Amino acid sequence: MADVSADEFKGALGSWAAGVTVVTTRHDKMVYGLTVSSFSSLSLEPRLIMVCFANSNHIVHMTQESKAFAVSILSEDQAEIANWFSRSGREPVEAYEEFTTIEWHTGSPIIAGAVAHLDCELESFITRGDHTIAVGRVVGASFDTTLKPLMYYRRGYRKLILD
């Protein structure tokens, strides 16, 4: 079997255009979140989604403890927020002062002005390789049809053009 290089792997996966999500959680009066490219619906009945986190990220432990997380699907004018959450080396904080958040059922922060939001209770964790898959049971969902999503394609943010 031939080995696939990291560059080949990233290049192939970067060819998949996807919306940009920020996943957040709250635990012990601290909040933390990150930009996540591995996000997907999983099941309609029950309503489940999944997101993937690097095992070394703070969000893995915090989500295990809080048993909850939220997903914000960012709008096309929220690239700065995506960049902020993708910076490495950040630590959990008491509150986000850089942008506005709201809270719903689980208390996980939700990014205001996003195209859509999913508030989730943790259903399960599955660790494979260097990542953990978090399966969430959706307990709240909303969307705004007047906004367009921020897209990520070949390592850059893009705007969706509708015909």
Beta strands, then each sheet from edge to edge (+ up, - down):
strand 1: 18-19
strand 2: 21-27
strand 3: 30-36
strand 4: 39-43
strand 5: 48-54
strand 6: 68-73
strand 7: 101-103
strand 8: 109-111
strand 9: 116-128
strand 10: 131-143
strand 11: 150-153
strand 12: 156-159
sheet 1: 1+ 11- 12+
sheet 2: 3+ 2- 6+ 9- 10+ 5- 4+
sheet 3: 7+ 8-
end
